[in-house]
Amino acid sequence: MTSMTASITLHQPRRLIVGAGTIGDVGGLVSDATSTLVIATPITAGFIERLKLPGKIEIFDAIPGEPDVATLEAALTTARRVKPQVVVGLGGGSVLDVAKLVAVLWDSEQTLADVAGPNKVAGRNVRLIQVATTAGTGSEAGIRSLITDPVKGAKIAVESPHMIADVAVLDPQLTFTVPPAVTAATGVDAMAHCVEAFTNKRAHPMIDGFARMGFRLVGKYLARAVKDGSDTEAREGMMLASYYGGICLGPVNTAAGHAIAYPLGTRLGLPHGLANAIVFPHVLAFNQPVVRDKTTEVAEALGFGASSPDALLENACRFCTDLNIEMQLSCHGAKEDDLAGYAAEAHANRRLMDNNPAEMSVADVLAVYKAAY
């Protein structure tokens, strides 16, 4: 694990607004804007009036669950027509990721290929406001965006401080209508961000603090939010957990759990949160012997014990099934013959696999898929 003397750089939104009804503050913060582009989905576009935006408003709402290169190009085409002074991301992680890239690319000579990887974005000339409507990815907090390359069937990762939001809004009222199944899966995804950063080879004491706050909030509030979607306290607690997870992603990032989950999204078409929820217990148990104390801390925060990897796996799976998450890949359309291909692809994702505290072979990754099958 990284020592306190290791260097670390932390990026956060320039302004964070938290609380019920705070979406209404956005318009006043950009009162001088004459042209705004809102990136949304057909569902989250229903919240646009609550933003109280001034001037001309254009909406791009063709954002699928796993946005790909074509999605981004369509959004950029709209932006180049609109020439916005402000870009607003209004939605979950997919929407917020697209909004970041639109904000930095629409008036730039750079392409997605030019900026893929860390610190290649030249700059940004528009204001970026990120309004989260789910509690999962924490994308509103961070400097990273993921877009699917349909040809390679892999995620293209772009990371740059130029993609940090000028304003991030966490309004729990926007999550009241998120269905229980989505609340559960995205909540486990938020927890996975925190846990994977906490147990990471690159873990840092400063980020550990954010991670602890995140997974403790999940342990306290996720079941409540699933049971009663209008529980404002629980919804706000989960939005904070998601935000803390997003902070963890920048300087530390995730590890094997997310690497193993990605093919389930790009190849099988599972929503990102659900894919991570299915994988999470298996990787947590696999890593336990290497990060025993931290794993025990996670388990206790979630309300169960971690006496052995087998017991931990059983308890962590029960935590998820108690949230009514279907944990078997076979029930989500996976084919057993495809698992080896998923394993090879996940293992090749060294950007994340190299962060994992325990070394994993291709066979180890395949064993995770088979156990989850």
VOGU-3710 file (C-alpha; in Angstrom, 3 decimals, decimal comma):
1> mtsmtasitl> 0,000/0,000/0,000  1,123/3,541/-0,699  2,677/5,391/2,218  1,711/8,839/3,497  4,870/10,233/1,887  3,762/9,222/-1,628  2,664/12,122/-3,806  -1,009/12,416/-4,613  -3,121/14,906/-6,570  -6,787/15,347/-5,743
11> hqprrlivga> -9,251/17,059/-8,082  -12,769/18,019/-6,991  -15,532/20,156/-8,523  -15,015/23,846/-7,970  -18,419/24,058/-6,287  -20,444/21,237/-4,720  -24,112/21,762/-3,850  -25,853/19,124/-1,747  -29,454/18,945/-0,601  -33,084/18,462/-1,535
21> gtigdvgglv> -34,253/20,971/-4,136  -30,777/22,285/-4,934  -31,215/21,618/-8,669  -33,050/24,944/-8,651  -29,782/26,750/-7,806  -28,199/25,960/-11,164  -29,835/28,677/-13,251  -28,720/31,429/-10,909  -25,108/30,316/-11,227  -25,153/30,772/-15,018
31> sdatstlvia> -27,513/33,739/-15,218  -25,384/35,351/-17,934  -25,558/32,356/-20,279  -27,441/32,775/-23,554  -26,947/29,214/-24,849  -26,888/25,948/-22,891  -26,622/22,354/-24,046  -28,143/19,796/-21,686  -26,944/16,205/-22,038  -29,644/13,910/-20,649
41> tpitagfier> -31,778/10,825/-21,260  -35,460/10,939/-22,208  -36,246/10,309/-18,535  -33,859/12,812/-16,933  -34,837/15,439/-19,497  -37,998/15,702/-17,407  -35,958/17,547/-14,762  -34,753/20,322/-17,088  -37,342/22,894/-16,043  -36,146/22,536/-12,454
51> lklpgkieif> -32,708/23,799/-13,521  -34,236/27,252/-14,169  -31,745/27,884/-16,952  -31,662/31,248/-18,753  -31,412/31,795/-22,492  -31,693/29,224/-25,255  -31,658/25,566/-24,153  -30,834/22,678/-26,459  -31,270/19,059/-25,343  -29,330/15,996/-26,463
61> daipgepdva> -30,988/12,985/-24,863  -29,905/10,037/-27,037  -27,671/8,511/-24,354  -27,795/4,690/-24,008  -26,753/2,768/-20,913  -23,323/2,111/-22,422  -22,504/5,188/-24,563  -20,207/4,463/-27,483  -18,164/6,452/-29,963  -21,204/7,054/-32,196
71> tleaalttar> -23,129/8,483/-29,232  -20,335/10,938/-28,507  -20,051/11,975/-32,153  -23,796/12,659/-32,317  -23,602/14,765/-29,157  -20,615/16,687/-30,539  -22,504/17,384/-33,765  -25,318/18,912/-31,730  -22,882/20,954/-29,650  -21,123/22,341/-32,728
81> rvkpqvvvgl> -24,484/23,509/-34,055  -25,552/25,044/-30,738  -22,185/26,562/-29,720  -23,070/26,445/-26,000  -21,584/28,644/-23,314  -22,612/26,037/-20,723  -22,803/22,257/-20,897  -25,016/20,552/-18,306  -24,847/16,829/-17,637  -28,202/15,750/-16,182
91> gggsvldvak> -28,287/12,039/-15,467  -26,284/9,048/-14,335  -22,708/8,132/-15,094  -23,174/7,596/-18,832  -24,688/11,051/-19,260  -22,094/12,751/-17,092  -19,223/11,034/-18,919  -20,533/12,196/-22,300  -21,048/15,731/-20,956  -17,388/15,917/-19,904
101> lvavlwdseq> -16,154/14,930/-23,332  -18,564/17,240/-25,137  -17,403/20,148/-22,976  -13,745/19,673/-23,897  -14,067/18,530/-27,526  -16,909/20,389/-29,246  -14,824/23,498/-30,037  -11,461/21,753/-30,149  -9,376/20,378/-33,002  -8,703/17,316/-30,848
111> tladvagpnk> -10,567/14,056/-31,426  -11,450/11,292/-28,983  -8,420/9,338/-30,216  -6,209/12,349/-29,490  -7,308/12,605/-25,859  -7,569/8,908/-24,937  -5,458/8,199/-21,867  -4,288/10,536/-19,102  -3,647/14,282/-19,385  -3,986/14,756/-23,150
121> vagrnvrliq> -6,909/17,209/-23,223  -5,724/20,642/-24,367  -8,279/22,691/-22,429  -11,921/23,727/-22,055  -13,691/26,958/-22,989  -17,197/26,353/-21,625  -18,624/25,977/-18,150  -19,515/22,416/-17,097  -22,284/21,647/-14,620  -22,876/18,059/-13,544
131> vattagtgse> -26,237/17,190/-11,956  -26,361/13,579/-10,786  -29,685/11,725/-10,939  -28,402/8,372/-9,658  -26,140/7,307/-6,803  -23,572/5,002/-8,342  -20,735/6,112/-10,579  -19,758/9,333/-8,825  -18,832/10,674/-12,266  -19,875/14,168/-11,189
141> agirslitdp> -16,883/14,206/-8,825  -14,121/13,136/-11,153  -11,848/13,829/-14,078  -12,367/10,557/-15,965  -14,749/9,580/-18,753  -15,370/6,144/-20,272  -16,731/5,548/-23,775  -17,227/2,140/-25,394  -15,346/1,320/-28,572  -17,797/-1,042/-30,341
151> vkgakiaves> -15,102/-2,320/-32,703  -12,743/-3,444/-29,951  -15,519/-4,091/-27,443  -13,537/-2,200/-24,812  -13,740/1,042/-22,853  -11,812/4,103/-23,995  -10,702/5,993/-20,882  -10,017/9,722/-20,966  -8,614/11,432/-17,882  -7,942/15,141/-17,524
161> phmiadvavl> -8,324/17,894/-14,907  -9,940/19,926/-17,702  -12,995/17,657/-17,313  -13,650/18,581/-13,679  -17,029/20,210/-13,142  -17,396/23,880/-12,317  -20,493/22,893/-10,341  -21,681/19,485/-9,139  -25,186/19,098/-7,739  -26,355/16,264/-5,479
171> dpqltftvpp> -30,113/16,668/-5,110  -31,635/13,537/-3,546  -35,089/14,393/-4,890  -33,849/13,556/-8,388  -33,296/9,948/-7,309  -36,750/9,369/-5,787  -38,053/7,718/-8,957  -35,000/5,504/-9,579  -36,395/1,921/-9,447  -35,357/-0,302/-6,504
181> avtaatgvda> -33,358/-2,651/-8,748  -31,336/0,209/-10,216  -30,916/1,798/-6,779  -29,497/-1,480/-5,460  -27,095/-2,156/-8,331  -25,786/1,381/-8,614  -25,418/1,536/-4,840  -23,186/-1,539/-4,872  -21,212/0,051/-7,712  -20,629/3,138/-5,544
191> mahcveaftn> -19,464/0,857/-2,751  -17,171/-1,032/-5,140  -15,457/2,223/-6,124  -14,713/2,902/-2,478  -13,689/-0,645/-1,590  -11,481/-1,172/-4,635  -9,657/2,090/-3,947  -9,405/1,258/-0,225  -7,817/-2,171/-0,844  -5,791/-1,018/-3,861
201> krahpmidgf> -2,035/-1,368/-4,335  -2,033/2,400/-4,824  -4,194/3,059/-1,746  -3,356/6,293/0,050  -4,338/7,295/3,605  -6,036/10,443/2,357  -8,204/8,544/-0,136  -8,827/5,851/2,478  -10,738/8,510/4,415  -13,099/9,193/1,524
211> armgfrlvgk> -13,450/5,455/0,873  -14,369/4,749/4,494  -17,017/7,467/4,471  -18,393/5,994/1,268  -18,743/2,337/2,169  -19,996/3,175/5,656  -22,767/5,283/4,136  -23,668/2,369/1,848  -23,885/0,050/4,837  -26,132/2,517/6,625
221> ylaravkdgs> -28,392/3,720/3,826  -28,517/1,463/0,767  -31,106/-1,005/2,070  -33,253/1,908/3,234  -33,069/3,609/-0,170  -34,053/0,364/-1,906  -36,975/-0,177/0,466  -38,309/3,388/0,302  -37,249/5,454/-2,685  -38,609/8,658/-1,139
231> dtearegmml> -36,470/8,361/2,009  -34,657/11,686/1,604  -32,009/10,965/4,240  -31,143/7,603/2,716  -31,117/8,995/-0,823  -28,821/11,852/0,187  -26,554/9,443/2,069  -26,221/7,313/-1,044  -25,489/10,332/-3,233  -22,674/11,267/-0,866
241> asyyggiclg> -21,379/7,684/-0,937  -21,367/7,817/-4,721  -19,586/11,177/-4,705  -16,902/9,908/-2,326  -16,421/6,912/-4,595  -15,959/9,275/-7,515  -13,240/11,118/-5,628  -11,478/7,794/-5,022  -11,338/7,085/-8,755  -9,063/9,988/-9,690
251> pvntaaghai> -5,878/9,500/-7,691  -6,237/5,754/-6,938  -8,882/4,187/-9,218  -10,524/0,777/-9,114  -8,920/-2,640/-9,584  -9,809/-6,198/-10,615  -13,510/-5,883/-9,749  -14,143/-3,264/-12,397  -11,809/-4,921/-14,904  -13,838/-8,126/-14,581
261> ayplgtrlgl> -17,134/-6,238/-14,765  -16,329/-4,328/-17,956  -16,768/-7,234/-20,434  -20,160/-7,880/-18,876  -21,118/-4,398/-20,036  -19,384/-4,191/-23,390  -19,976/-7,812/-24,482  -23,085/-8,921/-22,590  -24,800/-5,550/-22,380  -25,338/-5,550/-18,605
271> phglanaivf> -25,775/-2,152/-16,938  -22,522/-1,057/-15,323  -23,891/-1,097/-11,776  -25,356/-4,580/-12,112  -22,135/-5,975/-13,612  -20,120/-4,641/-10,689  -22,613/-5,905/-8,136  -22,361/-9,451/-9,522  -18,569/-9,415/-9,454  -18,019/-7,524/-6,197
281> phvlafnqpv> -18,388/-10,356/-3,605  -16,093/-12,696/-5,521  -13,223/-10,229/-5,848  -13,651/-9,069/-2,252  -13,222/-12,670/-1,080  -10,329/-13,354/-3,459  -8,403/-10,365/-2,123  -9,121/-10,998/1,558  -5,916/-12,933/2,401  -3,783/-10,044/1,105
291> vrdkttevae> -5,755/-7,157/2,671  -7,287/-8,894/5,668  -7,638/-5,915/8,044  -9,150/-3,610/5,449  -11,507/-6,340/4,246  -12,687/-6,893/7,815  -13,350/-3,166/8,104  -15,446/-3,243/4,934  -17,400/-6,301/6,059  -18,170/-4,776/9,443
301> algfgasspd> -19,367/-1,560/7,814  -21,756/-3,599/5,690  -23,038/-5,511/8,690  -21,454/-8,944/8,360  -18,360/-10,922/9,310  -15,313/-11,955/7,301  -13,837/-14,934/9,114  -12,698/-16,725/5,934  -12,876/-16,135/2,169  -15,732/-18,651/1,876
311> allenacrfc> -17,716/-17,043/4,686  -16,978/-13,586/3,306  -18,175/-14,591/-0,149  -21,375/-16,045/1,249  -22,061/-12,980/3,380  -21,254/-10,489/0,626  -23,488/-12,366/-1,837  -26,269/-12,363/0,748  -25,819/-8,593/1,197  -26,541/-8,238/-2,535
321> tdlniemqls> -29,349/-10,791/-2,772  -31,052/-9,146/0,217  -31,247/-6,099/-2,052  -32,990/-8,341/-4,626  -30,019/-8,300/-7,010  -29,958/-11,399/-9,213  -26,362/-12,540/-8,802  -26,181/-15,367/-11,377  -24,800/-14,475/-14,783  -26,791/-17,300/-16,353
331> chgakeddla> -29,967/-15,428/-15,428  -28,749/-12,376/-17,339  -28,173/-14,105/-20,670  -24,537/-15,096/-20,250  -23,340/-18,199/-22,094  -20,821/-20,453/-20,372  -18,811/-20,789/-23,588  -18,226/-17,025/-23,617  -16,693/-16,817/-20,131  -13,154/-17,664/-21,231
341> gyaaeahanr> -13,226/-14,791/-23,717  -14,443/-12,421/-21,024  -11,644/-13,602/-18,739  -8,915/-13,011/-21,306  -10,258/-9,540/-22,019  -10,573/-8,600/-18,346  -7,103/-9,903/-17,526  -5,641/-7,816/-20,357  -6,969/-4,630/-18,760  -3,704/-3,868/-16,987
351> rlmdnnpaem> -4,801/-0,287/-16,256  -7,005/-1,762/-13,518  -5,711/-5,294/-12,931  -2,279/-3,986/-11,959  -3,949/-2,104/-9,086  -5,346/-5,257/-7,502  -3,776/-6,197/-4,149  -3,697/-9,906/-5,041  -2,249/-11,099/-8,335  -4,868/-12,692/-10,575
361> svadvlavyk> -4,152/-15,055/-13,450  -6,494/-15,557/-16,388  -7,573/-18,776/-14,675  -8,397/-16,844/-11,491  -10,532/-14,391/-13,461  -12,287/-17,234/-15,252  -12,967/-18,853/-11,859  -14,736/-15,644/-10,772  -16,976/-15,725/-13,837  -17,710/-19,414/-13,348
371> aay> -18,531/-18,929/-9,671  -20,885/-16,112/-10,615  -22,399/-18,068/-13,491
//
